[in-house]
Amino acid sequence: MAKKKKRYTAVSVNRTLEPDDEDPRPLSSPYLGQYVDLYFGESEAAFKVPDGLLSKTSNLLPLYGTLVETPVSITLADVPQHVGHVLVHFFYTGAYQCLKPTGATSHERQIAEFTTSISVYTAARQYKIVSLEEQARSEIERLGSCLNLPTVLRVIEDVYRNPKLEDIWFIDYLKTRTKALFQDPVAVAEVCSRPSSGGDVSIAEIILESVAECQPGIWEMPISEQTV
């Protein structure tokens, strides 16, 4: 017996507007007009985005076009393609969405997704995509809360080694994470109990460990409380 095909009913998201309400609908369709090919990293595959959406959501056209001509293509060589997906999805929907993270374990996938959120944040700041920058901040906070501070620092060293002095939010985020660490004796002990061989360690982790070792009473904690 053949399976019945599912029927989908379109649901209108429009609502009756009151006289004083601001109407969010556009006067003309942003999907019309010239499409711009966006290339990311070293990929030769192009994302196609209407110039109307780019003008509305980013600063890319003023950076790469002219007053009288829209560029046919834009290449953001410093933005990896998987990060470019987040940008393009935002241009079309106004929402943050990354590709499904890869990794052998859930912890590795968390690190991969957190790394993407940092990269999206830096790209959004560089190209003045303000709303996406704000959404990336929320993702950094959400995903970073699942990772310990040494892991967070290692990721940041890889993708955002030298934050700009005017990037107050990011600097405050790192300060808040660091202060929270030193209010948790067990977390401090974890920082001080890394393996003495095997793998490598970042400069930031060494400095963090040195500061943690200066905390009073850390070595008086029972061994069972010095590991997590």
Secondary structure by P-SEA (a helix, b strand, c coil): cccccbbbbbbbcccccccccccccccccccccbbbbbbcccccbbbbbbaaaaaaccccccccccccccccccccccccaaaaaaaaaaaccccccccccccccaaaaaaaaaaaaaaaaaaaaaacaaaaaaaaaaaaaaaaaaccaaaaaaaaaaccccccccaaaaaaaaaaaaaaaaacaaaaaaaaccccccccccaaaaaaaaaaaacccccccccccccc
